Amino acid sequence: MSLIEQIKQLREETGISLAQCKKAVEEAGGNEEKARELLRKWGVSVAEKKQGREAGEGIVHAYVHQTGKVGVLVDMRCETDFVTRSEDFRSLCHEIALQIASMNPQNTEELLSQPFVKDSSRSVKDILTDAIAKVGENITVYRFTRFEV
């Protein structure tokens, strides 16, 4: 696979900028797995820098399980309304609501420490960190409520 194809594939998989993908592939010497790991590590660094920033925009996302017996309201925050309207942010909100519906965490700290239901090798905090690196803004799970009949 050529360098350009590797960069393109990494960009499609991660949503991270082409420049960052190119840098990762070059530093990894063409090793795709090492490039993914570099992007993940850089994403954590970016997320740590963003965490102190105020997340004053956001949405309340509602999810009701198909049985109608479990429902979740989750208040997710980010820095700008631009990100609030993005498909990536809305998709993240839905994934977090699914996590809450299925795993029933008691608080935000417990939620973030749980294994992610769609990939148990990663925590919910890891998923949130990836999203922060991708959109370039602080994102928080501000609060949530789970209802069950």
C-alpha positions in Angstrom: 0.0 0.0 0.0 1.4 3.4 -0.9 2.0 6.2 1.5 -0.9 8.2 0.1 -3.3 5.2 0.4 -2.2 4.6 4.0 -2.8 8.3 4.9 -6.2 8.2 3.2 -7.2 5.0 5.0 -6.1 6.4 8.4 -8.0 9.6 7.8 -11.2 7.7 6.9 -10.9 5.5 10.0 -10.1 8.2 12.5 -11.4 11.4 11.1 -8.2 13.1 12.2 -6.7 15.7 9.8 -4.6 14.6 6.8 -1.6 16.4 8.1 -1.7 14.5 11.4 -2.3 11.2 9.6 0.7 11.9 7.3 2.9 12.8 10.3 1.9 9.6 12.1 2.5 7.3 9.0 5.9 8.9 8.4 7.0 8.6 12.1 5.8 5.0 12.1 7.8 4.2 9.0 4.7 3.0 7.2 3.5 0.7 10.1 -0.2 1.2 10.2 -0.7 -0.1 13.7 2.1 2.0 15.1 0.6 5.1 13.2 -2.8 4.4 14.9 -1.1 4.2 18.3 0.7 7.5 17.7 -2.5 9.2 16.8 -4.2 7.8 19.9 -1.3 9.0 22.1 -1.4 12.5 20.4 -5.1 12.6 20.9 -4.8 12.0 24.6 -2.3 14.9 24.8 -4.7 17.2 22.9 -7.6 16.1 25.1 -5.7 16.9 28.3 -4.9 20.4 27.0 -8.6 20.9 26.2 -10.1 19.7 29.4 -9.7 22.9 31.3 -11.7 24.9 28.7 -15.3 25.8 29.4 -17.9 23.6 27.6 -20.8 26.0 27.5 -22.7 24.7 24.5 -24.3 21.3 24.0 -27.4 19.2 23.6 -29.7 17.0 25.6 -30.0 13.7 23.8 -32.9 11.3 24.4 -32.8 7.6 23.8 -35.6 5.1 24.4 -34.9 1.4 24.0 -37.1 -0.3 21.4 -39.0 -2.2 24.2 -40.0 1.2 25.7 -38.9 0.0 29.2 -35.6 1.9 29.4 -34.9 5.5 28.5 -32.0 7.9 28.9 -31.6 11.7 28.8 -27.9 12.8 28.6 -26.7 16.4 28.7 -23.5 16.5 26.6 -21.4 19.7 26.5 -18.8 21.1 24.1 -17.3 24.6 23.4 -19.2 25.8 20.4 -22.6 25.4 18.7 -20.7 24.5 15.5 -19.6 21.2 17.1 -23.0 20.8 18.7 -24.5 20.6 15.2 -21.9 18.2 13.9 -22.7 14.6 13.1 -19.7 13.4 15.1 -20.9 15.1 18.3 -24.5 13.8 17.8 -23.3 10.3 17.2 -21.1 10.5 20.3 -24.2 11.6 22.3 -26.1 8.6 21.0 -23.3 6.2 21.8 -23.1 7.6 25.4 -26.8 7.3 25.8 -26.7 3.6 24.7 -23.9 3.0 27.2 -25.9 4.5 30.0 -29.0 2.5 29.0 -27.2 -0.8 28.9 -24.7 -0.5 31.8 -26.7 1.7 34.3 -23.8 3.8 35.7 -24.7 5.7 38.9 -22.7 8.8 38.1 -20.4 10.4 35.5 -17.2 9.1 37.0 -18.5 5.5 37.0 -19.7 6.0 33.4 -16.3 7.2 32.2 -14.5 4.3 33.8 -16.7 1.6 32.3 -15.6 -0.6 29.4 -17.3 0.7 26.2 -20.1 -1.6 25.3 -19.2 -1.7 21.6 -15.4 -2.3 22.3 -14.7 -3.7 25.7 -10.9 -3.2 25.2 -11.5 0.6 25.6 -13.2 2.7 28.3 -15.9 5.3 27.7 -13.2 7.9 28.7 -11.1 6.6 25.8 -14.0 7.1 23.4 -14.6 10.6 24.8 -10.8 11.4 24.4 -10.9 10.3 20.8 -13.8 12.6 20.1 -12.1 15.6 21.7 -9.0 15.0 19.6 -11.1 14.7 16.5 -13.2 17.8 16.9 -10.6 19.9 18.7 -12.8 21.0 21.5 -13.5 20.0 25.1 -16.4 17.6 25.4 -18.0 16.5 28.7 -20.8 14.3 29.9 -22.4 17.0 32.0 -25.2 14.9 33.6 -27.6 12.1 32.7 -30.7 10.4 33.9 -31.8 6.8 33.2 -35.4 5.7 33.5 -36.5 2.1 33.8 -40.0 0.6 34.0 
